[in-house]
């Protein structure tokens, strides 16, 4: 459950600008344990967001917002997904709060 945003230059070379990654879990709450390797549950009803990364040279351009919004739309269309949850560092909470309608509290 990964989505990337790429930029292709005039020479056909690509650069990853932003990416988002998550996994499916059955628990309605994302925990540190649910973020561990091997925690993916293919039939889980929760999309647990693990990471949203933006290339340092491309921050403050809206790429994180763009990829997050698209991810939330796609998760909303995934069969069996009832909620999207995450764990965020304190300094990032205000960013995610702007999109809280797309998340289930965790």
C-alpha positions in Angstrom: 0.0 0.0 0.0 2.5 2.5 -1.3 2.1 5.5 -3.4 4.8 7.6 -4.9 5.0 11.0 -6.7 7.7 11.2 -9.3 9.1 14.0 -11.5 10.6 13.1 -14.9 13.1 15.6 -16.4 13.7 16.3 -20.1 16.3 13.5 -20.3 13.7 11.0 -19.0 15.4 10.6 -15.6 13.0 10.3 -12.7 13.2 11.6 -9.2 11.0 10.5 -6.3 9.5 13.7 -4.8 7.2 12.2 -2.2 6.0 8.8 -1.0 3.5 7.3 1.4 3.4 3.8 2.8 1.0 1.8 4.9 -0.2 -1.6 5.7 -3.5 -3.3 6.5 -4.2 -4.4 10.0 -7.3 -5.8 11.7 -6.9 -3.8 14.9 -8.8 -0.4 14.7 -5.9 1.4 16.4 -2.4 1.8 15.0 0.3 0.8 17.5 4.1 0.4 17.4 3.6 -3.3 17.1 1.3 -2.9 14.0 4.1 -0.9 12.4 6.6 -3.8 12.7 7.8 -6.0 9.8 5.4 -8.9 9.1 2.4 -7.1 10.6 0.5 -6.8 7.3 -2.9 -8.5 7.4 -4.3 -8.7 3.8 -8.0 -8.7 5.0 -7.5 -6.0 7.7 -10.1 -3.2 7.8 -7.6 -0.6 9.0 -5.1 1.1 6.7 -2.2 1.9 9.1 -0.2 4.7 7.7 3.5 4.1 8.4 5.3 6.9 6.7 4.9 10.0 4.5 8.2 11.3 3.2 9.0 14.3 1.0 12.5 14.8 -0.6 14.2 17.6 1.4 14.8 19.6 -1.7 11.1 19.6 -2.5 9.5 20.4 0.9 7.0 23.3 1.4 5.7 22.8 -2.2 2.6 20.9 -1.3 3.8 17.4 -2.4 3.1 15.9 1.0 -0.4 17.2 1.0 -1.0 16.0 -2.6 0.2 12.5 -2.0 -1.6 12.2 1.4 -4.9 13.4 -0.2 -4.5 10.9 -3.0 -3.7 8.1 -0.6 -6.8 8.8 1.5 -9.0 8.8 -1.7 -7.5 5.5 -2.8 -7.9 3.9 0.6 -11.5 5.0 0.7 -12.0 3.0 -2.5 -10.2 -0.1 -1.3 -12.5 -3.0 -0.6 -12.8 -3.8 3.1 -10.9 -0.7 4.3 -13.1 1.0 7.0 -10.6 3.5 8.4 -7.1 5.0 8.0 -5.1 5.5 11.2 -1.5 6.6 12.0 1.0 7.5 14.7 2.6 10.9 14.2 5.5 12.7 15.8 4.3 15.6 17.9 5.6 18.2 15.5 3.7 16.7 12.6 0.3 16.4 14.4 -0.8 19.9 13.1 -0.2 18.8 9.5 -2.3 15.6 9.8 -5.0 17.4 11.8 -5.8 19.4 8.6 -7.0 16.1 7.1 -8.6 14.5 10.2 -11.8 13.8 8.3 -9.8 11.2 6.4 -8.5 9.5 9.5 -9.9 7.5 12.3 -8.4 8.5 15.7 -5.7 6.2 16.9 
